[in-house]
Every structure is written in structure tokens, then in C-alpha cells.
């Protein structure tokens, strides 16, 4: 029961717990750095003028690519099962 709490979502996106941990941690770090750049920009507007938005766009693109990759993998898996 408890194990499912940690593995159900990663399995739903075709990842192991470790792979999901690495991916999610990478996103968290990038978001933290983007927020730090935005906070510095708030105080010193001449610094990091586009850094935060560039980082968010990169993360969005990466997430969309991952979704597409998992959709292809799921379709291929379903085709093999039938």
C-alpha cells in the first residue's frame, strides 16, 4: 500500500521512482534558480532581465517533450500488448 504511493505516479509517466526523483529534482532546482533570478531582478532591475522567463520556457519545452515521449512509449507498449 505505502509502496504504491511512491510508485504509482512515476509508473504512470513511464519512469521508475529513481528516474522520477531525478527529473522532479532537476525541475525543482531550475525553478529555484529562476525564482532567485526573478527576486534579484525585482531589486536590481538591470540584472537578469530575461533569465527567469527563459528558464521557465526551457522547463515548459522539456515537460512537453517528456509528455510526447511518454505518449509514444505508452502507445508502443499498448500495441505490443494487443
PDB file with one MODEL, atoms N, CA, C and O in Angstrom:
MODEL        1
ATOM      1  N   UNK A   1       0.819  -1.198   0.000  1.00  0.00           N
ATOM      2  CA  UNK A   1       0.000   0.000   0.000  1.00  0.00           C
ATOM      3  C   UNK A   1       0.864   1.263   0.000  1.00  0.00           C
ATOM      4  O   UNK A   1       0.705   2.127  -0.862  1.00  0.00           O
ATOM      5  N   UNK A   2       1.764   1.364   0.956  1.00  0.00           N
ATOM      6  CA  UNK A   2       2.618   2.550   1.038  1.00  0.00           C
ATOM      7  C   UNK A   2       3.538   2.621  -0.176  1.00  0.00           C
ATOM      8  O   UNK A   2       3.804   3.705  -0.696  1.00  0.00           O
ATOM      9  N   UNK A   3       4.018   1.473  -0.623  1.00  0.00           N
ATOM     10  CA  UNK A   3       4.900   1.454  -1.794  1.00  0.00           C
ATOM     11  C   UNK A   3       4.203   2.062  -3.016  1.00  0.00           C
ATOM     12  O   UNK A   3       4.821   2.791  -3.792  1.00  0.00           O
ATOM     13  N   UNK A   4       2.909   1.756  -3.180  1.00  0.00           N
ATOM     14  CA  UNK A   4       2.149   2.300  -4.315  1.00  0.00           C
ATOM     15  C   UNK A   4       2.102   3.821  -4.291  1.00  0.00           C
ATOM     16  O   UNK A   4       2.078   4.458  -5.344  1.00  0.00           O
ATOM     17  N   UNK A   5       2.090   4.403  -3.104  1.00  0.00           N
ATOM     18  CA  UNK A   5       2.075   5.861  -3.002  1.00  0.00           C
ATOM     19  C   UNK A   5       3.306   6.471  -3.670  1.00  0.00           C
ATOM     20  O   UNK A   5       3.245   7.574  -4.213  1.00  0.00           O
ATOM     21  N   UNK A   6       4.419   5.745  -3.625  1.00  0.00           N
ATOM     22  CA  UNK A   6       5.670   6.242  -4.179  1.00  0.00           C
ATOM     23  C   UNK A   6       5.914   5.812  -5.620  1.00  0.00           C
ATOM     24  O   UNK A   6       6.767   6.387  -6.296  1.00  0.00           O
ATOM     25  N   UNK A   7       5.184   4.815  -6.098  1.00  0.00           N
ATOM     26  CA  UNK A   7       5.475   4.282  -7.427  1.00  0.00           C
ATOM     27  C   UNK A   7       4.361   4.465  -8.452  1.00  0.00           C
ATOM     28  O   UNK A   7       4.621   4.354  -9.650  1.00  0.00           O
ATOM     29  N   UNK A   8       3.144   4.739  -8.028  1.00  0.00           N
ATOM     30  CA  UNK A   8       2.018   4.826  -8.973  1.00  0.00           C
ATOM     31  C   UNK A   8       2.206   5.961  -9.982  1.00  0.00           C
ATOM     32  O   UNK A   8       2.100   5.735 -11.187  1.00  0.00           O
ATOM     33  N   UNK A   9       2.477   7.153  -9.514  1.00  0.00           N
ATOM     34  CA  UNK A   9       2.636   8.275 -10.445  1.00  0.00           C
ATOM     35  C   UNK A   9       3.862   8.097 -11.340  1.00  0.00           C
ATOM     36  O   UNK A   9       3.743   8.268 -12.553  1.00  0.00           O
ATOM     37  N   UNK A  10       5.040   7.760 -10.791  1.00  0.00           N
ATOM     38  CA  UNK A  10       6.171   7.535 -11.695  1.00  0.00           C
ATOM     39  C   UNK A  10       5.868   6.487 -12.770  1.00  0.00           C
ATOM     40  O   UNK A  10       6.244   6.658 -13.929  1.00  0.00           O
ATOM     41  N   UNK A  11       5.195   5.417 -12.388  1.00  0.00           N
ATOM     42  CA  UNK A  11       4.841   4.389 -13.372  1.00  0.00           C
ATOM     43  C   UNK A  11       3.888   4.948 -14.423  1.00  0.00           C
ATOM     44  O   UNK A  11       3.965   4.569 -15.591  1.00  0.00           O
ATOM     45  N   UNK A  12       2.999   5.838 -14.020  1.00  0.00           N
ATOM     46  CA  UNK A  12       2.038   6.432 -14.958  1.00  0.00           C
ATOM     47  C   UNK A  12       2.723   7.281 -16.020  1.00  0.00           C
ATOM     48  O   UNK A  12       2.178   7.480 -17.106  1.00  0.00           O
ATOM     49  N   UNK A  13       3.908   7.779 -15.713  1.00  0.00           N
ATOM     50  CA  UNK A  13       4.669   8.561 -16.692  1.00  0.00           C
ATOM     51  C   UNK A  13       5.878   7.779 -17.202  1.00  0.00           C
ATOM     52  O   UNK A  13       6.853   8.358 -17.681  1.00  0.00           O
ATOM     53  N   UNK A  14       5.794   6.449 -17.091  1.00  0.00           N
ATOM     54  CA  UNK A  14       6.816   5.526 -17.620  1.00  0.00           C
ATOM     55  C   UNK A  14       8.198   5.764 -17.030  1.00  0.00           C
ATOM     56  O   UNK A  14       9.196   5.727 -17.749  1.00  0.00           O
ATOM     57  N   UNK A  15       8.260   6.007 -15.731  1.00  0.00           N
ATOM     58  CA  UNK A  15       9.531   6.195 -15.043  1.00  0.00           C
ATOM     59  C   UNK A  15       9.569   5.325 -13.799  1.00  0.00           C
ATOM     60  O   UNK A  15       8.535   4.954 -13.244  1.00  0.00           O
ATOM     61  N   UNK A  16      10.782   5.011 -13.378  1.00  0.00           N
ATOM     62  CA  UNK A  16      10.948   4.383 -12.076  1.00  0.00           C
ATOM     63  C   UNK A  16      10.895   5.494 -11.028  1.00  0.00           C
ATOM     64  O   UNK A  16      10.895   6.678 -11.363  1.00  0.00           O
ATOM     65  N   UNK A  17      10.852   5.096  -9.760  1.00  0.00           N
ATOM     66  CA  UNK A  17      10.872   6.112  -8.702  1.00  0.00           C
ATOM     67  C   UNK A  17      12.150   6.945  -8.807  1.00  0.00           C
ATOM     68  O   UNK A  17      12.102   8.171  -8.703  1.00  0.00           O
ATOM     69  N   UNK A  18      13.282   6.289  -9.010  1.00  0.00           N
ATOM     70  CA  UNK A  18      14.561   6.994  -9.103  1.00  0.00           C
ATOM     71  C   UNK A  18      14.615   7.960 -10.275  1.00  0.00           C
ATOM     72  O   UNK A  18      15.091   9.087 -10.135  1.00  0.00           O
ATOM     73  N   UNK A  19      14.124   7.518 -11.438  1.00  0.00           N
ATOM     74  CA  UNK A  19      14.094   8.403 -12.607  1.00  0.00           C
ATOM     75  C   UNK A  19      13.196   9.607 -12.343  1.00  0.00           C
ATOM     76  O   UNK A  19      13.547  10.739 -12.675  1.00  0.00           O
ATOM     77  N   UNK A  20      12.048   9.354 -11.751  1.00  0.00           N
ATOM     78  CA  UNK A  20      11.117  10.445 -11.454  1.00  0.00           C
ATOM     79  C   UNK A  20      11.723  11.399 -10.429  1.00  0.00           C
ATOM     80  O   UNK A  20      11.587  12.616 -10.556  1.00  0.00           O
ATOM     81  N   UNK A  21      12.386  10.854  -9.422  1.00  0.00           N
ATOM     82  CA  UNK A  21      13.038  11.687  -8.411  1.00  0.00           C
ATOM     83  C   UNK A  21      14.061  12.606  -9.069  1.00  0.00           C
ATOM     84  O   UNK A  21      14.114  13.800  -8.774  1.00  0.00           O
ATOM     85  N   UNK A  22      14.870  12.047  -9.958  1.00  0.00           N
ATOM     86  CA  UNK A  22      15.883  12.844 -10.644  1.00  0.00           C
ATOM     87  C   UNK A  22      15.273  13.936 -11.508  1.00  0.00           C
ATOM     88  O   UNK A  22      15.725  15.081 -11.484  1.00  0.00           O
ATOM     89  N   UNK A  23      14.253  13.581 -12.267  1.00  0.00           N
ATOM     90  CA  UNK A  23      13.593  14.553 -13.138  1.00  0.00           C
ATOM     91  C   UNK A  23      12.922  15.652 -12.318  1.00  0.00           C
ATOM     92  O   UNK A  23      13.106  16.836 -12.598  1.00  0.00           O
ATOM     93  N   UNK A  24      12.152  15.267 -11.318  1.00  0.00           N
ATOM     94  CA  UNK A  24      11.443  16.249 -10.494  1.00  0.00           C
ATOM     95  C   UNK A  24      12.421  17.133  -9.718  1.00  0.00           C
ATOM     96  O   UNK A  24      12.191  18.334  -9.573  1.00  0.00           O
ATOM     97  N   UNK A  25      13.505  16.546  -9.223  1.00  0.00           N
ATOM     98  CA  UNK A  25      14.510  17.332  -8.502  1.00  0.00           C
ATOM     99  C   UNK A  25      15.180  18.334  -9.433  1.00  0.00           C
ATOM    100  O   UNK A  25      15.456  19.467  -9.039  1.00  0.00           O
ATOM    101  N   UNK A  26      15.442  17.916 -10.668  1.00  0.00           N
ATOM    102  CA  UNK A  26      16.034  18.826 -11.650  1.00  0.00           C
ATOM    103  C   UNK A  26      15.113  20.001 -11.944  1.00  0.00           C
ATOM    104  O   UNK A  26      15.558  21.145 -12.044  1.00  0.00           O
ATOM    105  N   UNK A  27      13.811  19.704 -12.084  1.00  0.00           N
ATOM    106  CA  UNK A  27      12.835  20.774 -12.297  1.00  0.00           C
ATOM    107  C   UNK A  27      12.802  21.702 -11.086  1.00  0.00           C
ATOM    108  O   UNK A  27      12.764  22.922 -11.242  1.00  0.00           O
ATOM    109  N   UNK A  28      12.815  21.140  -9.899  1.00  0.00           N
ATOM    110  CA  UNK A  28      12.761  21.952  -8.676  1.00  0.00           C
ATOM    111  C   UNK A  28      13.970  22.878  -8.580  1.00  0.00           C
ATOM    112  O   UNK A  28      13.834  24.049  -8.227  1.00  0.00           O
ATOM    113  N   UNK A  29      15.151  22.349  -8.897  1.00  0.00           N
ATOM    114  CA  UNK A  29      16.360  23.172  -8.845  1.00  0.00           C
ATOM    115  C   UNK A  29      16.279  24.308  -9.859  1.00  0.00           C
ATOM    116  O   UNK A  29      16.595  25.455  -9.543  1.00  0.00           O
ATOM    117  N   UNK A  30      15.857  23.983 -11.071  1.00  0.00           N
ATOM    118  CA  UNK A  30      15.750  25.007 -12.115  1.00  0.00           C
ATOM    119  C   UNK A  30      14.715  26.072 -11.724  1.00  0.00           C
ATOM    120  O   UNK A  30      14.931  27.262 -11.953  1.00  0.00           O
ATOM    121  N   UNK A  31      13.598  25.646 -11.139  1.00  0.00           N
ATOM    122  CA  UNK A  31      12.589  26.607 -10.679  1.00  0.00           C
ATOM    123  C   UNK A  31      13.132  27.489  -9.555  1.00  0.00           C
ATOM    124  O   UNK A  31      12.853  28.687  -9.507  1.00  0.00           O
ATOM    125  N   UNK A  32      13.909  26.885  -8.653  1.00  0.00           N
ATOM    126  CA  UNK A  32      14.512  27.655  -7.563  1.00  0.00           C
ATOM    127  C   UNK A  32      15.454  28.720  -8.130  1.00  0.00           C
ATOM    128  O   UNK A  32      15.426  29.874  -7.703  1.00  0.00           O
ATOM    129  N   UNK A  33      16.289  28.321  -9.096  1.00  0.00           N
ATOM    130  CA  UNK A  33      17.224  29.275  -9.695  1.00  0.00           C
ATOM    131  C   UNK A  33      16.478  30.372 -10.452  1.00  0.00           C
ATOM    132  O   UNK A  33      16.877  31.536 -10.415  1.00  0.00           O
ATOM    133  N   UNK A  34      15.400  30.001 -11.136  1.00  0.00           N
ATOM    134  CA  UNK A  34      14.592  31.000 -11.843  1.00  0.00           C
ATOM    135  C   UNK A  34      13.975  31.981 -10.849  1.00  0.00           C
ATOM    136  O   UNK A  34      13.950  33.187 -11.095  1.00  0.00           O
ATOM    137  N   UNK A  35      13.478  31.462  -9.726  1.00  0.00           N
ATOM    138  CA  UNK A  35      12.869  32.352  -8.728  1.00  0.00           C
ATOM    139  C   UNK A  35      13.921  33.254  -8.093  1.00  0.00           C
ATOM    140  O   UNK A  35      13.643  34.413  -7.787  1.00  0.00           O
ATOM    141  N   UNK A  36      15.114  32.732  -7.898  1.00  0.00           N
ATOM    142  CA  UNK A  36      16.203  33.544  -7.355  1.00  0.00           C
ATOM    143  C   UNK A  36      16.557  34.673  -8.331  1.00  0.00           C
ATOM    144  O   UNK A  36      16.735  35.822  -7.926  1.00  0.00           O
ATOM    145  N   UNK A  37      16.655  34.334  -9.611  1.00  0.00           N
ATOM    146  CA  UNK A  37      16.941  35.359 -10.622  1.00  0.00           C
ATOM    147  C   UNK A  37      15.840  36.417 -10.637  1.00  0.00           C
ATOM    148  O   UNK A  37      16.127  37.609 -10.750  1.00  0.00           O
ATOM    149  N   UNK A  38      14.583  35.988 -10.523  1.00  0.00           N
ATOM    150  CA  UNK A  38      13.463  36.941 -10.509  1.00  0.00           C
ATOM    151  C   UNK A  38      13.500  37.827  -9.265  1.00  0.00           C
ATOM    152  O   UNK A  38      13.211  39.021  -9.343  1.00  0.00           O
ATOM    153  N   UNK A  39      13.853  37.248  -8.125  1.00  0.00           N
ATOM    154  CA  UNK A  39      13.932  38.029  -6.884  1.00  0.00           C
ATOM    155  C   UNK A  39      15.038  39.075  -6.979  1.00  0.00           C
ATOM    156  O   UNK A  39      14.859  40.220  -6.564  1.00  0.00           O
ATOM    157  N   UNK A  40      16.183  38.672  -7.528  1.00  0.00           N
ATOM    158  CA  UNK A  40      17.281  39.633  -7.703  1.00  0.00           C
ATOM    159  C   UNK A  40      16.863  40.718  -8.693  1.00  0.00           C
ATOM    160  O   UNK A  40      17.137  41.900  -8.483  1.00  0.00           O
ATOM    161  N   UNK A  41      16.202  40.311  -9.765  1.00  0.00           N
ATOM    162  CA  UNK A  41      15.731  41.268 -10.772  1.00  0.00           C
ATOM    163  C   UNK A  41      14.745  42.274 -10.166  1.00  0.00           C
ATOM    164  O   UNK A  41      14.723  43.437 -10.567  1.00  0.00           O
ATOM    165  N   UNK A  42      13.941  41.835  -9.214  1.00  0.00           N
ATOM    166  CA  UNK A  42      12.980  42.742  -8.571  1.00  0.00           C
ATOM    167  C   UNK A  42      13.696  43.888  -7.864  1.00  0.00           C
ATOM    168  O   UNK A  42      13.217  45.022  -7.861  1.00  0.00           O
ATOM    169  N   UNK A  43      14.842  43.583  -7.266  1.00  0.00           N
ATOM    170  CA  UNK A  43      15.602  44.594  -6.528  1.00  0.00           C
ATOM    171  C   UNK A  43      16.532  45.375  -7.457  1.00  0.00           C
ATOM    172  O   UNK A  43      16.683  46.591  -7.337  1.00  0.00           O
ATOM    173  N   UNK A  44      17.146  44.647  -8.380  1.00  0.00           N
ATOM    174  CA  UNK A  44      18.106  45.240  -9.315  1.00  0.00           C
ATOM    175  C   UNK A  44      17.612  44.975 -10.744  1.00  0.00           C
ATOM    176  O   UNK A  44      18.066  44.028 -11.387  1.00  0.00           O
ATOM    177  N   UNK A  45      16.693  45.797 -11.241  1.00  0.00           N
ATOM    178  CA  UNK A  45      16.011  45.504 -12.499  1.00  0.00           C
ATOM    179  C   UNK A  45      16.914  45.412 -13.728  1.00  0.00           C
ATOM    180  O   UNK A  45      16.486  44.915 -14.770  1.00  0.00           O
ATOM    181  N   UNK A  46      18.135  45.876 -13.620  1.00  0.00           N
ATOM    182  CA  UNK A  46      19.067  45.803 -14.743  1.00  0.00           C
ATOM    183  C   UNK A  46      19.757  44.440 -14.824  1.00  0.00           C
ATOM    184  O   UNK A  46      20.469  44.161 -15.788  1.00  0.00           O
ATOM    185  N   UNK A  47      19.547  43.591 -13.813  1.00  0.00           N
ATOM    186  CA  UNK A  47      20.113  42.239 -13.826  1.00  0.00           C
ATOM    187  C   UNK A  47      19.030  41.217 -14.155  1.00  0.00           C
ATOM    188  O   UNK A  47      17.862  41.399 -13.813  1.00  0.00           O
ATOM    189  N   UNK A  48      19.429  40.158 -14.813  1.00  0.00           N
ATOM    190  CA  UNK A  48      18.550  39.004 -15.099  1.00  0.00           C
ATOM    191  C   UNK A  48      17.227  39.416 -15.738  1.00  0.00           C
ATOM    192  O   UNK A  48      16.164  38.933 -15.349  1.00  0.00           O
ATOM    193  N   UNK A  49      17.301  40.311 -16.720  1.00  0.00           N
ATOM    194  CA  UNK A  49      16.083  40.848 -17.335  1.00  0.00           C
ATOM    195  C   UNK A  49      15.211  39.771 -17.976  1.00  0.00           C
ATOM    196  O   UNK A  49      13.984  39.877 -17.963  1.00  0.00           O
ATOM    197  N   UNK A  50      15.828  38.748 -18.530  1.00  0.00           N
ATOM    198  CA  UNK A  50      15.046  37.704 -19.201  1.00  0.00           C
ATOM    199  C   UNK A  50      15.366  36.302 -18.686  1.00  0.00           C
ATOM    200  O   UNK A  50      14.827  35.319 -19.195  1.00  0.00           O
ATOM    201  N   UNK A  51      16.218  36.203 -17.703  1.00  0.00           N
ATOM    202  CA  UNK A  51      16.671  34.902 -17.212  1.00  0.00           C
ATOM    203  C   UNK A  51      15.526  34.036 -16.708  1.00  0.00           C
ATOM    204  O   UNK A  51      15.411  32.873 -17.095  1.00  0.00           O
ATOM    205  N   UNK A  52      14.687  34.588 -15.855  1.00  0.00           N
ATOM    206  CA  UNK A  52      13.580  33.810 -15.288  1.00  0.00           C
ATOM    207  C   UNK A  52      12.644  33.285 -16.354  1.00  0.00           C
ATOM    208  O   UNK A  52      12.279  32.109 -16.340  1.00  0.00           O
ATOM    209  N   UNK A  53      12.251  34.147 -17.281  1.00  0.00           N
ATOM    210  CA  UNK A  53      11.316  33.706 -18.326  1.00  0.00           C
ATOM    211  C   UNK A  53      11.965  32.695 -19.259  1.00  0.00           C
ATOM    212  O   UNK A  53      11.299  31.764 -19.715  1.00  0.00           O
ATOM    213  N   UNK A  54      13.254  32.859 -19.553  1.00  0.00           N
ATOM    214  CA  UNK A  54      13.947  31.866 -20.390  1.00  0.00           C
ATOM    215  C   UNK A  54      13.975  30.501 -19.702  1.00  0.00           C
ATOM    216  O   UNK A  54      13.741  29.472 -20.335  1.00  0.00           O
ATOM    217  N   UNK A  55      14.261  30.505 -18.417  1.00  0.00           N
ATOM    218  CA  UNK A  55      14.329  29.239 -17.675  1.00  0.00           C
ATOM    219  C   UNK A  55      12.962  28.559 -17.622  1.00  0.00           C
ATOM    220  O   UNK A  55      12.872  27.340 -17.772  1.00  0.00           O
ATOM    221  N   UNK A  56      11.910  29.329 -17.411  1.00  0.00           N
ATOM    222  CA  UNK A  56      10.556  28.768 -17.374  1.00  0.00           C
ATOM    223  C   UNK A  56      10.184  28.206 -18.743  1.00  0.00           C
ATOM    224  O   UNK A  56       9.595  27.128 -18.830  1.00  0.00           O
ATOM    225  N   UNK A  57      10.522  28.928 -19.811  1.00  0.00           N
ATOM    226  CA  UNK A  57      10.243  28.422 -21.160  1.00  0.00           C
ATOM    227  C   UNK A  57      10.990  27.124 -21.436  1.00  0.00           C
ATOM    228  O   UNK A  57      10.432  26.206 -22.037  1.00  0.00           O
ATOM    229  N   UNK A  58      12.248  27.037 -21.003  1.00  0.00           N
ATOM    230  CA  UNK A  58      13.022  25.799 -21.166  1.00  0.00           C
ATOM    231  C   UNK A  58      12.348  24.644 -20.438  1.00  0.00           C
ATOM    232  O   UNK A  58      12.220  23.547 -20.983  1.00  0.00           O
ATOM    233  N   UNK A  59      11.919  24.894 -19.206  1.00  0.00           N
ATOM    234  CA  UNK A  59      11.250  23.841 -18.437  1.00  0.00           C
ATOM    235  C   UNK A  59       9.945  23.416 -19.104  1.00  0.00           C
ATOM    236  O   UNK A  59       9.634  22.226 -19.164  1.00  0.00           O
ATOM    237  N   UNK A  60       9.198  24.371 -19.596  1.00  0.00           N
ATOM    238  CA  UNK A  60       7.941  24.045 -20.277  1.00  0.00           C
ATOM    239  C   UNK A  60       8.216  23.178 -21.509  1.00  0.00           C
ATOM    240  O   UNK A  60       7.552  22.163 -21.716  1.00  0.00           O
ATOM    241  N   UNK A  61       9.190  23.577 -22.318  1.00  0.00           N
ATOM    242  CA  UNK A  61       9.528  22.798 -23.513  1.00  0.00           C
ATOM    243  C   UNK A  61       9.969  21.390 -23.141  1.00  0.00           C
ATOM    244  O   UNK A  61       9.585  20.419 -23.793  1.00  0.00           O
ATOM    245  N   UNK A  62      10.770  21.285 -22.099  1.00  0.00           N
ATOM    246  CA  UNK A  62      11.239  19.967 -21.647  1.00  0.00           C
ATOM    247  C   UNK A  62      10.065  19.104 -21.177  1.00  0.00           C
ATOM    248  O   UNK A  62      10.012  17.909 -21.469  1.00  0.00           O
ATOM    249  N   UNK A  63       9.134  19.710 -20.454  1.00  0.00           N
ATOM    250  CA  UNK A  63       7.983  18.961 -19.955  1.00  0.00           C
ATOM    251  C   UNK A  63       7.112  18.479 -21.116  1.00  0.00           C
ATOM    252  O   UNK A  63       6.634  17.344 -21.105  1.00  0.00           O
ATOM    253  N   UNK A  64       6.906  19.335 -22.116  1.00  0.00           N
ATOM    254  CA  UNK A  64       6.103  18.951 -23.278  1.00  0.00           C
ATOM    255  C   UNK A  64       6.790  17.815 -24.036  1.00  0.00           C
ATOM    256  O   UNK A  64       6.132  16.866 -24.463  1.00  0.00           O
ATOM    257  N   UNK A  65       8.116  17.910 -24.205  1.00  0.00           N
ATOM    258  CA  UNK A  65       8.858  16.826 -24.876  1.00  0.00           C
ATOM    259  C   UNK A  65       8.724  15.528 -24.106  1.00  0.00           C
ATOM    260  O   UNK A  65       8.527  14.471 -24.706  1.00  0.00           O
ATOM    261  N   UNK A  66       8.828  15.590 -22.770  1.00  0.00           N
ATOM    262  CA  UNK A  66       8.695  14.384 -21.949  1.00  0.00           C
ATOM    263  C   UNK A  66       7.310  13.780 -22.093  1.00  0.00           C
ATOM    264  O   UNK A  66       7.175  12.560 -22.178  1.00  0.00           O
ATOM    265  N   UNK A  67       6.280  14.614 -22.123  1.00  0.00           N
ATOM    266  CA  UNK A  67       4.913  14.106 -22.299  1.00  0.00           C
ATOM    267  C   UNK A  67       4.778  13.396 -23.635  1.00  0.00           C
ATOM    268  O   UNK A  67       4.188  12.319 -23.716  1.00  0.00           O
ATOM    269  N   UNK A  68       5.326  14.001 -24.685  1.00  0.00           N
ATOM    270  CA  UNK A  68       5.240  13.398 -26.019  1.00  0.00           C
ATOM    271  C   UNK A  68       6.003  12.082 -26.047  1.00  0.00           C
ATOM    272  O   UNK A  68       5.534  11.104 -26.630  1.00  0.00           O
ATOM    273  N   UNK A  69       7.175  12.051 -25.423  1.00  0.00           N
ATOM    274  CA  UNK A  69       7.982  10.825 -25.390  1.00  0.00           C
ATOM    275  C   UNK A  69       7.234   9.726 -24.664  1.00  0.00           C
ATOM    276  O   UNK A  69       7.232   8.580 -25.115  1.00  0.00           O
ATOM    277  N   UNK A  70       6.600  10.052 -23.550  1.00  0.00           N
ATOM    278  CA  UNK A  70       5.857   9.047 -22.791  1.00  0.00           C
ATOM    279  C   UNK A  70       4.616   8.593 -23.547  1.00  0.00           C
ATOM    280  O   UNK A  70       4.239   7.424 -23.467  1.00  0.00           O
ATOM    281  N   UNK A  71       3.980   9.495 -24.274  1.00  0.00           N
ATOM    282  CA  UNK A  71       2.799   9.113 -25.054  1.00  0.00           C
ATOM    283  C   UNK A  71       3.178   8.115 -26.139  1.00  0.00           C
ATOM    284  O   UNK A  71       2.445   7.158 -26.385  1.00  0.00           O
ATOM    285  N   UNK A  72       4.324   8.332 -26.792  1.00  0.00           N
ATOM    286  CA  UNK A  72       4.800   7.399 -27.819  1.00  0.00           C
ATOM    287  C   UNK A  72       5.132   6.061 -27.183  1.00  0.00           C
ATOM    288  O   UNK A  72       4.774   5.013 -27.719  1.00  0.00           O
ATOM    289  N   UNK A  73       5.817   6.086 -26.039  1.00  0.00           N
ATOM    290  CA  UNK A  73       6.174   4.841 -25.345  1.00  0.00           C
ATOM    291  C   UNK A  73       4.920   4.090 -24.916  1.00  0.00           C
ATOM    292  O   UNK A  73       4.857   2.868 -25.052  1.00  0.00           O
ATOM    293  N   UNK A  74       3.929   4.797 -24.405  1.00  0.00           N
ATOM    294  CA  UNK A  74       2.683   4.152 -23.972  1.00  0.00           C
ATOM    295  C   UNK A  74       1.943   3.538 -25.154  1.00  0.00           C
ATOM    296  O   UNK A  74       1.389   2.444 -25.039  1.00  0.00           O
ATOM    297  N   UNK A  75       1.931   4.236 -26.289  1.00  0.00           N
ATOM    298  CA  UNK A  75       1.267   3.720 -27.487  1.00  0.00           C
ATOM    299  C   UNK A  75       1.975   2.468 -27.989  1.00  0.00           C
ATOM    300  O   UNK A  75       1.329   1.490 -28.362  1.00  0.00           O
ATOM    301  N   UNK A  76       3.311   2.503 -27.996  1.00  0.00           N
ATOM    302  CA  UNK A  76       4.080   1.340 -28.440  1.00  0.00           C
ATOM    303  C   UNK A  76       3.848   0.156 -27.510  1.00  0.00           C
ATOM    304  O   UNK A  76       3.710  -0.977 -27.970  1.00  0.00           O
ATOM    305  N   UNK A  77       3.805   0.410 -26.214  1.00  0.00           N
ATOM    306  CA  UNK A  77       3.557  -0.656 -25.240  1.00  0.00           C
ATOM    307  C   UNK A  77       2.172  -1.262 -25.456  1.00  0.00           C
ATOM    308  O   UNK A  77       2.019  -2.484 -25.448  1.00  0.00           O
ATOM    309  N   UNK A  78       1.169  -0.413 -25.647  1.00  0.00           N
ATOM    310  CA  UNK A  78      -0.200  -0.899 -25.859  1.00  0.00           C
ATOM    311  C   UNK A  78      -0.291  -1.729 -27.138  1.00  0.00           C
ATOM    312  O   UNK A  78      -1.005  -2.730 -27.181  1.00  0.00           O
ATOM    313  N   UNK A  79       0.429  -1.315 -28.174  1.00  0.00           N
ATOM    314  CA  UNK A  79       0.410  -2.059 -29.436  1.00  0.00           C
ATOM    315  C   UNK A  79       1.030  -3.444 -29.262  1.00  0.00           C
ATOM    316  O   UNK A  79       0.555  -4.417 -29.849  1.00  0.00           O
ATOM    317  N   UNK A  80       2.084  -3.535 -28.462  1.00  0.00           N
ATOM    318  CA  UNK A  80       2.731  -4.837 -28.216  1.00  0.00           C
ATOM    319  C   UNK A  80       1.832  -5.757 -27.408  1.00  0.00           C
ATOM    320  O   UNK A  80       1.911  -6.978 -27.540  1.00  0.00           O
ATOM    321  N   UNK A  81       0.977  -5.179 -26.572  1.00  0.00           N
ATOM    322  CA  UNK A  81       0.112  -5.992 -25.716  1.00  0.00           C
ATOM    323  C   UNK A  81      -1.081  -6.573 -26.470  1.00  0.00           C
ATOM    324  O   UNK A  81      -1.664  -7.562 -26.025  1.00  0.00           O
ATOM    325  N   UNK A  82      -1.453  -5.980 -27.600  1.00  0.00           N
ATOM    326  CA  UNK A  82      -2.644  -6.474 -28.312  1.00  0.00           C
ATOM    327  C   UNK A  82      -2.302  -7.466 -29.395  1.00  0.00           C
ATOM    328  O   UNK A  82      -3.195  -7.968 -30.077  1.00  0.00           O
TER     329      UNK A  82
ENDMDL
END
